[in-house]
Amino acid sequence: MKGILLLSHGELAQGLMNSVSFFFGNDIEQLKALTLKKDDDASEFGERIKEAVEEINTGDGVVIFVDLFGGTPCNQSAYVLDEGIEIVTGLNLPLLMECLVMRTQDDFNVDELVSRGKESISNYGSLLRQKRDERRKRRTKREE
């Protein structure tokens, strides 16, 4: 099973780890979060990433999620990029939950994971307005 490493500026990674425990329980195997604080040294953060990857990689690789493309967590994670290591930007709760489900599958595919993560983003207000308008149209037709 692939390990999952969450990296963020500030407490986002830890917060998402706490949130996902609401759905998957407190003892999620091979899941770790590292947070970059304002005063942290970038290269030291990179060393923490390397240590975390070694800790959670049991031979099936690691998916590293970072909050922001081009930020320090993303750039430092590039130093551990190797066979079996994937780096995905845009860390969010639906993406993490999808990964926790998919990572147990033999045909785990990071590109499919990213595609599913993109599908989880929507304009909910627009969807609700569209449904409301459809109901109004049906009601108007019945009344005619």
N, C-alpha and C positions, 0 to 999 in steps of 0.2 A: 504494500500500500504506500502511495506517495505521501511524503511529509508535506506539511503546509506551514510556511513561514509568512507572517504578516509584518510589514514594515511601514511605519508612518512618521510623519512630523507630528510631534505631540502624541496625545493619548488615543488617537483613532484606532490604531491596531489593537490595543488592549481593550478598548471599548467594544470593538466588534467581536473579539474573542469572548468577552463577557456576554454579549448579546446572543451569540450563536449557542452558548451553553443553555440558554432558555429553551432552545429547540432540540439540542442533541445531548444535553446533560453536561455535567462538570468535568468528566474524565474523558476528553476527546484525545485519542492517541495521535502522536506525531503532529501536534499543533502547537505553535509557539508564536508569540508576538514580541517584537522589539520596537521601542519608541525612541525616536531621536529628539532629544531636548535641545533647547536653544544654545546651551553652552557646550554641547558635546563636540568632540573632535571627529571630523569625518572619517579619518583613517582608523580611529579606535572603534567607531561604529561599524566600519567595514570588518574589523576583526571579530566583533560580536556577531556579525552576520555569518562569517565563516564558521565560527564555533557552533552557532545554532543549526546551520545546515548539516554539519557533521553529526550533531546530536540527534536530529530527527530523520536523517536519511538512513533507512535500514536496508538500502540496496535497490529500492524502486524509484529513487529520485525524490526531488522536492519541487513543489510549485511555490515560488516566491511571489507574493502579492505586495505591490507598493502603491502608495496612495497617489503619487503624482509623477507623471513622466518627466524625466530630466531633473528631479529633485535629488537631494543627497541620498535618501534611501535607495532610489532607483539606480543612481550612478554607482554607489558602493556595491549594490547587489551584482552589478556587471562583472565584478572581479571574481565571483564564484561561479559564473556561467560556465557550464561544462555539460558533458553528456548526462542526460537525466535531470538536469536543472532547467526549469522554465521560469521566466520572469513575466508577470502580467501586471500591467498598470491599471489604475482605476479601481482600486480596492473598494468594495462595497458589500453590504450584508447579503443581498441575493446571490451575488457572484460567489461569495464564500460558502454559502449554504449549498449551492449547486455543486461546488467542488467537493464538499464533504460527501455528497451522495455519489458523484461520479468517480471519485478516486479509487473506489473499491472495485470498479469494473476493469476487466482485463484490457478492454479496448479504449481506455481513458485517452482522450484527445484534448489537448489544451485549446486548439483552435475552435473546437466545438463548444468548449466551456466558455470561451470569450464570446462566441456567437450567442449562446444562451444568456450570458450576462447582459449583452446589449439589448436583447429582447425584453429584459426585466425593467427597462427604462421606458416610461410612458408619461404622457400628459394626462393624468387622471381626470382633471377638471374637464378637459376637452372630451374625453370618453364619456363622462357623465352627461355633459350637455348634449352629445350626439344621441345617447340613449333616451334622454328626456324628449328631444325633438322627434325621435322616431315614435315614441309613445303618443305624443300629441298628434302626429299625423294619422296614426291608426285610430285614435279616438275620434278625430275629425271625420275620417272616412266612415266610421260606424254611425255617426250622428247624421250623416248626409242621407 
